[in-house]
Structure formats: structure tokens, C-alpha cells
């Protein structure tokens, strides 16, 4: 039996709903709303399967909590990529690490003519509420608006018009009425571009030219600055034009180049500073803030990009797999002297990190980061625990259960919460032993279970979600 897929092979998500999910424990009366999570829904196609955890067609899962009860529903995300796949039985657009069978001529043709894009519009990574709309997000320029009640697609939009040959990050940042995102533009001259995507058509904020764009999944934000932490997993844009390999396989790790840290003034859009650090790779930023003349960046980082290789399905299906360890790291950038200092906050493995974002993003007073982890007592296999890291002391605390693989823990503060551990962690847990999944609620302060709602079927292990409170 696989440590990642209960049946031993990559499977497709069963689509169904359940009005009253069997519950053990007691849900606090104040916890009311819907937890909606995005992630893989279809790996197995008609005559083949996709290659990578990041390739699958996206599916939304919703757990609605009200009056101490839980209901559940899921649905595949309707987009052009999914529509073409269901009609033909095969992918027609390039995913992260899987390509359709196309000739070089057709690849060049689809790159040159926007009406024939070769990039997917499959938004399978995250969900967010932007300008009053519920959106499914990926690393594609296209976003899918969905109905939060039915999960059905309302429409597909392009937040940045003319975004052909662009990639976006799946993690916009929010500040008052603004929603910011980073766009990577590929071409003879490539750029990192910051936009306010809450505005119709996307309001451009900053543009930074770059020769070899890095693979970027997120970016950082403090009160005054945007931070682009570009590790040396980079691509020569012309290779994307004539690619013979899937998107990510055109990127190469160049450790000698180090990581490039671009710090951009939010107010002016100007590049304030650029630092070159030792090489590291990261999917997710954690937090950032200013202290005097220093800008501090907390980031979930790896020594190299080998974690991407470990997320290929053939690797995830190995019972003795050992994942590279991502850790919580802190960088201090002195904006006057242009010197920096780096330290590891905690040696605990962490991925899919979350904080109490609404209250503590850009705030130095934040204390705790929550994520998934490989427990020190069981170092082989997939993420088998939830970890809570004290960012002040580096101490780590865990929830773990044999045969279980918890997903990203979302922190929901209690109504009278006084700090960023006074609340509940919400996670969808894959129970490999019982071949199903359950919604887990933990007391964030004690890391003890409050309740669980068990489904009859497994939820394919996925990515990011949000709790939309009533």
C-alpha cells in the first residue's frame, strides 16, 4: 500500500456529497462557515496517467460547519483544460510536468497565437475571495470564479489582460481592499511584474526585468515592500518556445548563481534593493516585516529544488520515500548597508505553512507557524503530521496518528482570540489504513483533537484552502 494513495496508485477523486458527515467529538458553537480546499482531482486519464502531484485536474472540496454538524461536497473545476480532457480522454494543454503529444510546429504555433495557448487554465492550487468573488487559483494567468454554495464554475477570467506567455503565483497577498499578485512574463525580454488584481484589468505596480526567470510559487509582502525571492531554478525563455519537455523540466538548478532577492517599494513600485544570497529553493513565504533599517523575511525553504523531483507520482508511491526537509528560515536584509544575515528558526520539517494571516501578516508580533511535517520518529514516507513552530524560540509541537497524512492546517481564531494560538486548526486528513479521509479539528494551543468528521471515501491529498466564516 502506498503512503500517498490508499489504493497504491494515483487515483481520481470520487464526486459526491453528504448532508450529515459522521462526527466524533464536539465542534464549538462559534465555528460556523465553510472550509473550501483546492487540489488534485484527476490523475488517471483514458489511456495514461499524469506524471506529477502538480499535474492533476483540479477539484474543490467543501466542508460546511453549522450547529455542530458537518456536511460535505466536492466537484471538479470546470475550465477549458478539463473540458478538453473529458471530450478527448487526454490533456490538450501543458501541465506542470506533463505535456500533450504535439509536434514542435504545433508547440511554436500555440505559443505565437494566443487563440491557441499551450499553457493550461487548470486552477488547481488555491482558493481566495478577491473583490467579492470566490476564485480558484493556479499558476496560470486564468482564474476560475465559482459559486461558494454549489462549487460550480461561474466563469473563467484573465485578471491581467494580455497575460499570454505569463505565469502567476498561486498565493496573492491581501491588504485592506487590495489583492496583489506576482506575474512572470516570458519573452525576448522577461519580467517580474506586480499587479493589484482586485482592480478590473489588473493595476500594474512594478516591473523588474530579468534575463532568466525563476520558477516562483509565491512572493513575500511587508507593510512597505514586496519581496521576490527567486531561487536559482531558472529557465532560458527561448527553451519554452521550442520545448520538447514539460514546463518545469525546462528549468535548471544553478546553485552557483545563488538566490536573487528583489525588494520593491509598494508605494512607488521602484526596486529598493537586490540581494544575492546562498542558493535555496522555496514554494511558500511565511511572513515579512520591517525593524528599523532591516527587512525581515520568514520563508519555508530548502537547500535545493530536489523536492520537485520527489513529488513525481512514481516517487510518492514508494513506501520508503524520504522527502527533502523544508525548514522555517529567517533572512534579515539591511536596506542601508545592503548586507544580510540568514538563520534557521527551527530544524523541524515543515511545508504548506500557514499563520494567523488576517491579524499577523506583516506583523513582527506573530509567534506561530503551522504546517504539515514528517514526524521525527517516522522520517520515511509522506507528510504524516501537523507541526506547530514557535517562531520566537524554534520549538516544534506535533499532532500525528499512525497511517494518517494530514493536509495543510488552516488556523481559524476564536471570537475572543488574544494571540495566534487561540483558535482551531482545520485539516483534511488522508487515512491510508481505512482508505478514507476525515476533517480534523485541533485546539491550536494544545494540539489536541477537538473533533473529526469521517467521510466514506478518500479525499485525494491536495494543497490550499480557506475557511469562509458565516
DARAUR-V114938 format. One record per residue. N is the residue number from 0. PHI is phi in degrees with one decimal (* if undefined). OMEGA is omega as a letter, one per 20 degrees, with the letter a starting at -180 (999 if undefined). BURIAL is # if it has 24 or more other ideal C-beta (glycine too) atoms within 12 Angstrom, else .. Layout:
# DARAUR-V114938
n=N phi=PHI omega=OMEGA burial=BURIAL
n=N phi=PHI omega=OMEGA burial=BURIAL
This chain:
# DARAUR-V114938
n=0 phi=* omega=a burial=.
n=1 phi=-71.4 omega=r burial=#
n=2 phi=-80.8 omega=a burial=#
n=3 phi=-108.8 omega=r burial=#
n=4 phi=-114.8 omega=a burial=#
n=5 phi=-55.6 omega=a burial=#
n=6 phi=-85.0 omega=r burial=.
n=7 phi=98.0 omega=r burial=.
n=8 phi=-134.8 omega=r burial=.
n=9 phi=-60.1 omega=a burial=#
n=10 phi=-120.9 omega=r burial=#
n=11 phi=-98.5 omega=a burial=#
n=12 phi=-72.1 omega=r burial=#
n=13 phi=-77.2 omega=a burial=#
n=14 phi=-97.2 omega=a burial=.
n=15 phi=-164.6 omega=r burial=.
n=16 phi=-138.0 omega=a burial=.
n=17 phi=-146.0 omega=a burial=#
n=18 phi=-74.7 omega=a burial=.
n=19 phi=-135.2 omega=a burial=.
n=20 phi=-78.5 omega=r burial=#
n=21 phi=-54.3 omega=a burial=.
n=22 phi=-124.2 omega=r burial=#
n=23 phi=-119.1 omega=a burial=.
n=24 phi=86.8 omega=a burial=.
n=25 phi=-132.4 omega=r burial=.
n=26 phi=-87.4 omega=r burial=#
n=27 phi=-57.7 omega=a burial=.
n=28 phi=-60.4 omega=a burial=.
n=29 phi=-73.6 omega=a burial=.
n=30 phi=-84.2 omega=a burial=#
n=31 phi=-135.3 omega=r burial=.
n=32 phi=151.4 omega=a burial=#
n=33 phi=-127.1 omega=r burial=#
n=34 phi=-96.6 omega=a burial=#
n=35 phi=-115.5 omega=a burial=#
n=36 phi=-123.6 omega=r burial=#
n=37 phi=-103.9 omega=r burial=#
n=38 phi=159.8 omega=a burial=#
n=39 phi=-62.7 omega=r burial=#
n=40 phi=-129.2 omega=a burial=#
n=41 phi=-146.5 omega=r burial=#
n=42 phi=-99.5 omega=a burial=#
n=43 phi=-90.5 omega=r burial=#
n=44 phi=-97.1 omega=a burial=#
n=45 phi=-61.2 omega=a burial=.
n=46 phi=-123.1 omega=a burial=.
n=47 phi=-160.5 omega=r burial=.
n=48 phi=-122.1 omega=r burial=#
n=49 phi=-76.9 omega=a burial=#
n=50 phi=-93.1 omega=a burial=#
n=51 phi=-135.0 omega=r burial=#
n=52 phi=-55.2 omega=a burial=#
n=53 phi=-87.2 omega=a burial=#
n=54 phi=-92.8 omega=a burial=#
n=55 phi=-61.4 omega=r burial=#
n=56 phi=-62.6 omega=a burial=#
n=57 phi=-79.1 omega=r burial=#
n=58 phi=-138.4 omega=r burial=#
n=59 phi=-101.3 omega=r burial=#
n=60 phi=-123.6 omega=a burial=#
n=61 phi=-130.4 omega=r burial=#
n=62 phi=-107.9 omega=r burial=#
n=63 phi=-101.2 omega=a burial=#
n=64 phi=-112.7 omega=r burial=#
n=65 phi=-157.2 omega=r burial=.
n=66 phi=55.3 omega=r burial=.
n=67 phi=76.2 omega=r burial=.
n=68 phi=-118.9 omega=a burial=.
n=69 phi=-130.5 omega=r burial=#
n=70 phi=-117.5 omega=a burial=#
n=71 phi=-142.3 omega=r burial=#
n=72 phi=-153.9 omega=r burial=#
n=73 phi=-142.5 omega=a burial=#
n=74 phi=-163.6 omega=r burial=#
n=75 phi=-67.4 omega=r burial=#
n=76 phi=-82.0 omega=a burial=#
n=77 phi=-80.2 omega=r burial=#
n=78 phi=-144.6 omega=a burial=#
n=79 phi=-64.1 omega=r burial=#
n=80 phi=-60.9 omega=a burial=#
n=81 phi=-68.5 omega=r burial=#
n=82 phi=-60.7 omega=a burial=.
n=83 phi=-64.8 omega=r burial=.
n=84 phi=-64.6 omega=a burial=#
n=85 phi=-67.9 omega=r burial=.
n=86 phi=-79.7 omega=a burial=.
n=87 phi=-108.4 omega=a burial=.
n=88 phi=83.9 omega=a burial=.
n=89 phi=-147.4 omega=r burial=#
n=90 phi=-71.4 omega=r burial=#
n=91 phi=-113.6 omega=a burial=#
n=92 phi=-130.4 omega=a burial=#
n=93 phi=-72.6 omega=r burial=#
n=94 phi=-95.6 omega=a burial=#
n=95 phi=-57.9 omega=a burial=#
n=96 phi=-134.1 omega=r burial=#
n=97 phi=-134.4 omega=a burial=#
n=98 phi=-119.2 omega=r burial=#
n=99 phi=-69.9 omega=r burial=#
n=100 phi=-80.1 omega=r burial=.
n=101 phi=-134.0 omega=r burial=.
n=102 phi=-73.4 omega=r burial=.
n=103 phi=-57.3 omega=a burial=.
n=104 phi=-59.7 omega=a burial=.
n=105 phi=-68.4 omega=r burial=.
n=106 phi=-65.9 omega=r burial=#
n=107 phi=-64.6 omega=a burial=.
n=108 phi=-61.3 omega=a burial=.
n=109 phi=-71.1 omega=r burial=#
n=110 phi=-75.0 omega=a burial=#
n=111 phi=-77.1 omega=a burial=.
n=112 phi=-106.7 omega=a burial=.
n=113 phi=-57.4 omega=r burial=.
n=114 phi=-70.8 omega=r burial=.
n=115 phi=-126.7 omega=a burial=.
n=116 phi=-66.7 omega=r burial=#
n=117 phi=-97.2 omega=r burial=#
n=118 phi=-87.9 omega=a burial=#
n=119 phi=-67.2 omega=r burial=#
n=120 phi=-111.0 omega=a burial=#
n=121 phi=-80.1 omega=a burial=#
n=122 phi=-92.6 omega=a burial=#
n=123 phi=-105.8 omega=a burial=#
n=124 phi=-108.8 omega=a burial=#
n=125 phi=-145.8 omega=r burial=#
n=126 phi=-132.4 omega=r burial=#
n=127 phi=-160.1 omega=r burial=#
n=128 phi=-102.9 omega=a burial=#
n=129 phi=-122.9 omega=r burial=#
n=130 phi=52.0 omega=r burial=#
n=131 phi=82.6 omega=a burial=.
n=132 phi=-109.9 omega=r burial=#
n=133 phi=-89.4 omega=a burial=#
n=134 phi=-122.0 omega=r burial=#
n=135 phi=-94.2 omega=a burial=#
n=136 phi=-120.0 omega=r burial=#
n=137 phi=-139.2 omega=r burial=#
n=138 phi=-95.5 omega=r burial=#
n=139 phi=-94.3 omega=r burial=#
n=140 phi=-64.8 omega=a burial=#
n=141 phi=-90.7 omega=r burial=#
n=142 phi=-124.0 omega=a burial=#
n=143 phi=-113.2 omega=r burial=#
n=144 phi=-84.4 omega=a burial=#
n=145 phi=-130.1 omega=r burial=#
n=146 phi=-80.9 omega=a burial=.
n=147 phi=-68.0 omega=r burial=#
n=148 phi=-88.0 omega=a burial=.
n=149 phi=-104.6 omega=a burial=.
n=150 phi=70.8 omega=a burial=#
n=151 phi=-73.8 omega=r burial=.
n=152 phi=-67.9 omega=r burial=#
n=153 phi=-92.7 omega=r burial=.
n=154 phi=-178.2 omega=r burial=.
n=155 phi=-110.3 omega=a burial=#
n=156 phi=-128.8 omega=r burial=#
n=157 phi=-118.3 omega=a burial=#
n=158 phi=-58.9 omega=r burial=#
n=159 phi=-116.7 omega=a burial=#
n=160 phi=-54.9 omega=a burial=.
n=161 phi=74.8 omega=a burial=.
n=162 phi=-80.6 omega=r burial=#
n=163 phi=-60.4 omega=a burial=#
n=164 phi=67.9 omega=r burial=#
n=165 phi=-109.5 omega=r burial=#
n=166 phi=-128.4 omega=r burial=#
n=167 phi=-115.8 omega=r burial=#
n=168 phi=-87.0 omega=a burial=#
n=169 phi=-94.5 omega=a burial=#
n=170 phi=-131.0 omega=r burial=#
n=171 phi=-65.2 omega=r burial=#
n=172 phi=-107.9 omega=a burial=#
n=173 phi=-121.6 omega=a burial=.
n=174 phi=-155.2 omega=a burial=.
n=175 phi=53.9 omega=a burial=.
n=176 phi=-95.1 omega=a burial=.
n=177 phi=-99.7 omega=r burial=.
n=178 phi=-131.2 omega=a burial=#
n=179 phi=-105.1 omega=r burial=#
n=180 phi=-146.3 omega=r burial=#
n=181 phi=-100.3 omega=r burial=#
n=182 phi=-118.1 omega=r burial=#
n=183 phi=-107.6 omega=a burial=#
n=184 phi=-101.5 omega=r burial=#
n=185 phi=-99.1 omega=r burial=#
n=186 phi=171.9 omega=r burial=.
n=187 phi=-56.7 omega=r burial=.
n=188 phi=-121.7 omega=a burial=.
n=189 phi=-100.1 omega=a burial=#
n=190 phi=-144.1 omega=q burial=#
n=191 phi=-98.1 omega=a burial=#
n=192 phi=-128.7 omega=r burial=#
n=193 phi=-101.2 omega=r burial=#
n=194 phi=-131.1 omega=r burial=#
n=195 phi=-93.7 omega=a burial=#
n=196 phi=-87.3 omega=r burial=#
n=197 phi=-79.4 omega=r burial=#
n=198 phi=-90.3 omega=r burial=.
n=199 phi=-55.8 omega=a burial=.
n=200 phi=81.7 omega=r burial=.
n=201 phi=76.4 omega=r burial=#
n=202 phi=-93.4 omega=r burial=.
n=203 phi=-68.5 omega=a burial=#
n=204 phi=-116.3 omega=a burial=#
n=205 phi=-152.4 omega=r burial=#
n=206 phi=-136.4 omega=r burial=#
n=207 phi=-125.2 omega=r burial=#
n=208 phi=-70.2 omega=r burial=.
n=209 phi=-145.8 omega=a burial=#
n=210 phi=-79.8 omega=r burial=.
n=211 phi=-123.6 omega=a burial=#
n=212 phi=-63.6 omega=r burial=#
n=213 phi=-92.1 omega=r burial=#
n=214 phi=-73.4 omega=a burial=#
n=215 phi=-129.1 omega=r burial=#
n=216 phi=-104.9 omega=a burial=#
n=217 phi=-159.9 omega=r burial=#
n=218 phi=-149.1 omega=a burial=#
n=219 phi=-105.8 omega=r burial=#
n=220 phi=-149.6 omega=r burial=#
n=221 phi=-109.3 omega=r burial=#
n=222 phi=-64.6 omega=a burial=#
n=223 phi=-106.5 omega=a burial=#
n=224 phi=-135.1 omega=r burial=#
n=225 phi=-97.3 omega=a burial=#
n=226 phi=-126.4 omega=r burial=#
n=227 phi=-107.0 omega=a burial=#
n=228 phi=-100.1 omega=a burial=#
n=229 phi=-98.4 omega=r burial=#
n=230 phi=-69.2 omega=a burial=#
n=231 phi=-83.2 omega=r burial=#
n=232 phi=-96.1 omega=a burial=#
n=233 phi=-123.9 omega=a burial=#
n=234 phi=-131.3 omega=r burial=#
n=235 phi=-85.0 omega=a burial=.
n=236 phi=-53.3 omega=a burial=#
n=237 phi=-62.3 omega=r burial=.
n=238 phi=-69.3 omega=r burial=#
n=239 phi=-72.0 omega=r burial=#
n=240 phi=-69.6 omega=a burial=.
n=241 phi=-112.1 omega=a burial=.
n=242 phi=-60.1 omega=r burial=#
n=243 phi=-109.4 omega=a burial=.
n=244 phi=-124.6 omega=r burial=.
n=245 phi=-59.0 omega=a burial=#
n=246 phi=-48.1 omega=a burial=#
n=247 phi=-69.3 omega=a burial=#
n=248 phi=-77.5 omega=r burial=#
n=249 phi=-87.0 omega=r burial=#
n=250 phi=-89.8 omega=a burial=#
n=251 phi=-132.8 omega=r burial=.
n=252 phi=-86.9 omega=a burial=#
n=253 phi=-123.1 omega=a burial=.
n=254 phi=-57.7 omega=a burial=.
n=255 phi=-63.7 omega=r burial=.
n=256 phi=-76.4 omega=a burial=.
n=257 phi=68.9 omega=r burial=#
n=258 phi=-96.8 omega=r burial=#
n=259 phi=-104.0 omega=a burial=#
n=260 phi=-110.8 omega=r burial=#
n=261 phi=-99.9 omega=r burial=#
n=262 phi=-115.2 omega=a burial=#
n=263 phi=-116.2 omega=r burial=#
n=264 phi=-69.2 omega=a burial=#
n=265 phi=-67.7 omega=a burial=#
n=266 phi=-68.5 omega=a burial=.
n=267 phi=-104.5 omega=a burial=.
n=268 phi=78.2 omega=a burial=.
n=269 phi=-88.6 omega=r burial=.
n=270 phi=-73.0 omega=a burial=#
n=271 phi=-78.2 omega=a burial=#
n=272 phi=-162.7 omega=r burial=#
n=273 phi=-132.5 omega=r burial=#
n=274 phi=-115.5 omega=r burial=#
n=275 phi=-114.4 omega=a burial=.
n=276 phi=-111.7 omega=r burial=#
n=277 phi=-61.0 omega=a burial=#
n=278 phi=-65.7 omega=r burial=#
n=279 phi=-153.1 omega=r burial=#
n=280 phi=-126.5 omega=a burial=#
n=281 phi=-151.3 omega=r burial=#
n=282 phi=-93.1 omega=a burial=#
n=283 phi=-127.5 omega=r burial=#
n=284 phi=-79.0 omega=a burial=#
n=285 phi=-112.6 omega=r burial=#
n=286 phi=-164.5 omega=r burial=#
n=287 phi=-157.4 omega=a burial=#
n=288 phi=-159.0 omega=r burial=#
n=289 phi=-105.0 omega=r burial=#
n=290 phi=-135.8 omega=a burial=.
n=291 phi=61.4 omega=a burial=.
n=292 phi=-90.5 omega=a burial=.
n=293 phi=-105.0 omega=r burial=#
n=294 phi=-110.9 omega=a burial=#
n=295 phi=-106.0 omega=r burial=#
n=296 phi=-124.3 omega=r burial=#
n=297 phi=-99.0 omega=a burial=#
n=298 phi=-144.0 omega=r burial=#
n=299 phi=-91.3 omega=a burial=#
n=300 phi=-126.9 omega=r burial=#
n=301 phi=-122.6 omega=r burial=#
n=302 phi=-69.7 omega=r burial=.
n=303 phi=-151.3 omega=a burial=#
n=304 phi=-98.9 omega=a burial=#
n=305 phi=-65.9 omega=r burial=.
n=306 phi=-59.6 omega=r burial=#
n=307 phi=-62.8 omega=r burial=#
n=308 phi=-64.9 omega=a burial=#
n=309 phi=-71.5 omega=r burial=#
n=310 phi=-91.3 omega=r burial=#
n=311 phi=-65.4 omega=a burial=#
n=312 phi=-59.8 omega=a burial=#
n=313 phi=-63.4 omega=r burial=.
n=314 phi=-82.7 omega=a burial=#
n=315 phi=-66.6 omega=a burial=#
n=316 phi=-85.4 omega=r burial=#
n=317 phi=-87.6 omega=a burial=.
n=318 phi=-68.1 omega=a burial=.
n=319 phi=-100.8 omega=a burial=.
n=320 phi=-60.3 omega=r burial=#
n=321 phi=-122.8 omega=a burial=.
n=322 phi=-82.7 omega=r burial=#
n=323 phi=-57.6 omega=a burial=#
n=324 phi=-92.7 omega=r burial=#
n=325 phi=-87.1 omega=a burial=#
n=326 phi=-127.3 omega=r burial=#
n=327 phi=-84.8 omega=a burial=#
n=328 phi=-119.0 omega=a burial=#
n=329 phi=-123.9 omega=r burial=#
n=330 phi=-115.5 omega=r burial=#
n=331 phi=-112.0 omega=a burial=#
n=332 phi=-106.1 omega=r burial=#
n=333 phi=-85.8 omega=a burial=.
n=334 phi=-76.9 omega=r burial=#
n=335 phi=-93.0 omega=a burial=.
n=336 phi=-85.1 omega=a burial=.
n=337 phi=64.9 omega=r burial=.
n=338 phi=-106.2 omega=a burial=.
n=339 phi=-138.4 omega=r burial=#
n=340 phi=-134.2 omega=a burial=.
n=341 phi=-125.7 omega=r burial=#
n=342 phi=-147.7 omega=r burial=.
n=343 phi=-93.6 omega=a burial=#
n=344 phi=-67.4 omega=r burial=#
n=345 phi=-149.6 omega=r burial=#
n=346 phi=-85.6 omega=r burial=.
n=347 phi=-64.2 omega=r burial=#
n=348 phi=-65.6 omega=r burial=#
n=349 phi=-149.5 omega=r burial=#
n=350 phi=-149.4 omega=a burial=#
n=351 phi=50.8 omega=a burial=#
n=352 phi=-73.7 omega=r burial=#
n=353 phi=-135.4 omega=r burial=#
n=354 phi=-127.8 omega=r burial=#
n=355 phi=-75.3 omega=a burial=#
n=356 phi=-63.5 omega=a burial=#
n=357 phi=-61.7 omega=a burial=#
n=358 phi=-102.2 omega=a burial=.
n=359 phi=-118.9 omega=r burial=#
n=360 phi=-65.8 omega=a burial=#
n=361 phi=70.4 omega=a burial=#
n=362 phi=-115.5 omega=a burial=#
n=363 phi=-69.3 omega=a burial=#
n=364 phi=-80.4 omega=r burial=.
n=365 phi=-65.7 omega=a burial=#
n=366 phi=-119.6 omega=a burial=#
n=367 phi=-129.2 omega=r burial=#
n=368 phi=-119.8 omega=r burial=#
n=369 phi=-114.6 omega=r burial=#
n=370 phi=-166.0 omega=r burial=#
n=371 phi=-93.0 omega=a burial=#
n=372 phi=-152.9 omega=r burial=#
n=373 phi=-98.6 omega=a burial=#
n=374 phi=-64.7 omega=a burial=#
n=375 phi=-55.4 omega=a burial=.
n=376 phi=-81.6 omega=r burial=.
n=377 phi=-136.1 omega=a burial=#
n=378 phi=-77.5 omega=a burial=.
n=379 phi=-99.1 omega=r burial=.
n=380 phi=95.6 omega=a burial=#
n=381 phi=-84.8 omega=a burial=#
n=382 phi=-60.7 omega=a burial=#
n=383 phi=-116.8 omega=a burial=#
n=384 phi=-158.0 omega=r burial=#
n=385 phi=-103.3 omega=a burial=#
n=386 phi=-117.0 omega=r burial=#
n=387 phi=-121.6 omega=a burial=#
n=388 phi=-111.3 omega=r burial=#
n=389 phi=-80.6 omega=a burial=.
n=390 phi=-72.4 omega=r burial=#
n=391 phi=-85.7 omega=a burial=.
n=392 phi=-112.1 omega=a burial=.
n=393 phi=85.5 omega=r burial=#
n=394 phi=-65.2 omega=a burial=.
n=395 phi=-123.2 omega=r burial=#
n=396 phi=-128.6 omega=a burial=#
n=397 phi=-129.2 omega=q burial=#
n=398 phi=-118.5 omega=r burial=#
n=399 phi=-151.3 omega=r burial=#
n=400 phi=-147.9 omega=a burial=#
n=401 phi=-57.1 omega=r burial=.
n=402 phi=77.8 omega=a burial=.
n=403 phi=-115.9 omega=a burial=#
n=404 phi=-130.0 omega=a burial=#
n=405 phi=-74.4 omega=r burial=#
n=406 phi=-90.3 omega=a burial=#
n=407 phi=-44.2 omega=r burial=#
n=408 phi=-89.1 omega=r burial=#
n=409 phi=-95.6 omega=a burial=#
n=410 phi=-92.6 omega=r burial=#
n=411 phi=-115.7 omega=a burial=#
n=412 phi=-67.1 omega=r burial=#
n=413 phi=-73.0 omega=a burial=#
n=414 phi=-58.6 omega=r burial=.
n=415 phi=-107.6 omega=a burial=.
n=416 phi=-57.9 omega=a burial=.
n=417 phi=-106.4 omega=a burial=.
n=418 phi=-157.8 omega=a burial=.
n=419 phi=-92.4 omega=r burial=#
n=420 phi=-128.5 omega=r burial=#
n=421 phi=-92.2 omega=a burial=.
n=422 phi=174.9 omega=a burial=#
n=423 phi=-122.2 omega=r burial=#
n=424 phi=-95.4 omega=a burial=#
n=425 phi=-115.7 omega=a burial=#
n=426 phi=-145.8 omega=r burial=#
n=427 phi=-95.1 omega=a burial=#
n=428 phi=-107.9 omega=r burial=#
n=429 phi=-87.2 omega=a burial=#
n=430 phi=-99.5 omega=a burial=#
n=431 phi=-67.7 omega=a burial=#
n=432 phi=-65.5 omega=a burial=.
n=433 phi=-96.4 omega=r burial=.
n=434 phi=55.4 omega=r burial=#
n=435 phi=-151.0 omega=a burial=#
n=436 phi=-135.9 omega=r burial=#
n=437 phi=-144.1 omega=r burial=#
n=438 phi=-83.8 omega=a burial=#
n=439 phi=-109.8 omega=r burial=#
n=440 phi=-116.4 omega=r burial=#
n=441 phi=-116.9 omega=r burial=#
n=442 phi=-73.3 omega=a burial=#
n=443 phi=-64.8 omega=a burial=#
n=444 phi=-72.4 omega=a burial=#
n=445 phi=-102.1 omega=a burial=.
n=446 phi=60.9 omega=r burial=#
n=447 phi=-101.2 omega=a burial=.
n=448 phi=-69.1 omega=r burial=#
n=449 phi=-100.7 omega=a burial=#
n=450 phi=-161.8 omega=r burial=#
n=451 phi=-143.9 omega=r burial=#
n=452 phi=-118.6 omega=a burial=#
n=453 phi=-96.8 omega=r burial=#
n=454 phi=-89.2 omega=r burial=#
n=455 phi=-80.4 omega=a burial=.
n=456 phi=-125.9 omega=r burial=#
n=457 phi=-75.7 omega=r burial=#
n=458 phi=-97.7 omega=a burial=#
n=459 phi=-56.8 omega=a burial=#
n=460 phi=-57.7 omega=a burial=#
n=461 phi=-128.0 omega=a burial=#
n=462 phi=-115.6 omega=a burial=#
n=463 phi=-117.0 omega=r burial=#
n=464 phi=-142.3 omega=r burial=#
n=465 phi=-138.9 omega=r burial=#
n=466 phi=-100.2 omega=r burial=#
n=467 phi=-103.8 omega=a burial=#
n=468 phi=-73.6 omega=r burial=#
n=469 phi=-90.8 omega=999 burial=.
